[in-house]
């Protein structure tokens, strides 16, 4: 009986370690993806700001 409990405990510990490793690798993958996507998002945001500024300028020229 003690052997079964010991095996179960080792199995649980092994599963816990595996889960921690998977969590770490998923976190790393998510960070790499975010780093890859960030420059494109920044470019799109700058483009949107420029367009908004251009539209404000045009609207102001019509109302002045």
TAQUI-V580638 format. One record per residue. N is the residue number from 0. SS is DSSP state (hx for helix, st for strand, lp for the rest). PHI is phi in radians with two decimals (NA if undefined). PSI is psi in degrees with one decimal (none if undefined). Layout:
BEGIN
N/SS/PHI/PSI  N/SS/PHI/PSI
END
This chain:
BEGIN
0/lp/NA/-40.6  1/hx/-1.13/-35.2  2/hx/-1.10/-42.1  3/hx/-1.12/-41.9  4/hx/-1.12/-39.3  5/hx/-1.16/-43.1  6/hx/-1.10/-41.7  7/hx/-1.12/-40.3  8/hx/-1.14/-43.0  9/hx/-1.14/-39.9  10/hx/-1.12/-42.7  11/hx/-1.08/-45.7  12/hx/-1.08/-42.0  13/hx/-1.11/-43.5  14/hx/-1.12/-36.9  15/hx/-1.13/-44.3  16/hx/-1.10/-42.3  17/hx/-1.09/-43.0  18/hx/-1.08/-40.3  19/hx/-1.13/-40.4  20/hx/-1.13/-43.0  21/hx/-1.11/-41.0  22/hx/-1.05/-43.0  23/hx/-1.12/-45.2  24/hx/-1.17/-36.6  25/hx/-1.15/-41.1  26/hx/-1.08/-43.2  27/hx/-1.11/-42.4  28/hx/-1.10/-41.3  29/hx/-1.13/-41.6  30/hx/-1.14/-40.9  31/hx/-1.11/-41.6  32/hx/-1.11/-44.4  33/hx/-1.08/-40.8  34/hx/-1.14/-34.2  35/hx/-1.26/-36.9  36/hx/-1.41/-29.0  37/hx/-0.98/-47.3  38/hx/-1.04/-39.3  39/hx/-1.13/-41.3  40/hx/-1.11/-39.1  41/hx/-1.13/-43.6  42/hx/-1.07/-41.9  43/hx/-1.15/-37.9  44/hx/-1.14/-43.8  45/hx/-1.09/-41.9  46/hx/-1.08/-40.6  47/hx/-1.15/-41.1  48/hx/-1.08/-43.3  49/hx/-1.09/-43.5  50/hx/-1.10/-42.8  51/hx/-1.09/-41.3  52/hx/-1.12/-41.5  53/hx/-1.10/-43.3  54/hx/-1.14/-40.1  55/hx/-1.06/-42.1  56/hx/-1.08/-44.4  57/hx/-1.11/-43.4  58/hx/-1.11/-43.3  59/hx/-1.09/-36.6  60/hx/-1.19/-29.4  61/hx/-1.36/-33.4  62/hx/-1.54/-13.1  63/lp/-1.52/none
END
